[in-house]
Amino acid sequence: MWPFTTPYPERSTQQLNSEYDYIVVGGGTAGCVLARRLAEDKRFTVLLIERGDAGDSWRDRCPLLSTHHFSDGKHSVTMEAANDGPLAQPAILVTGVGLGGCSRINGTQYSRGPPADFNAWAESGCEGWGYEDLVPYFEKAECLYKATTKNHYGGNGVSNSNPLI
């Protein structure tokens, strides 16, 4: 646990290769997962670029303290949304900055999207994007220890419905 023994690698521009097979821009949840999956194939080089820092301290990893409202503002930015709806005032949007993106400031909240959204993508021609197609990938990203619902959720980074993913 603390202190963490495997810090995230950070490199100066002088330490970078002149070429990479893949460059992933944005170290949010999707960018980190994509870079990690690409890097599993040791034949390829992968560069993940993120505008913020890696934030590998205890405070950065504590879900409550890392939320936007309790943070020092280093890992989140607020902006005003355009008021083009029935709201009497503009909405304030919060976005994450740093490795992990918004997932580092949301108190580790996670939810799958509604099945109808994914199924609508599949029905509009995005083959393989239906909800049931994506369940194995959701499960691989989950680790739930509550036995009563474990059949529906992933555990330890392994898909229950497709162990090959």
Secondary structure, 3 states (H helix, E strand, C coil): CCCCCCCCCCCCHHHCCCCCCEEEECCEHHHHHHHHHHHCCCCCCEEEECCCCCCCCHHHHCCCCCCHHHCCCCCEEEEECCCCCCCCCCCEEEEECCCEHHHHCCCCCCCCCCHHHHHHHHHCCCCCCCHHHHHHHHHHHCCCCCHHHCCCCCECCECCCCCCC
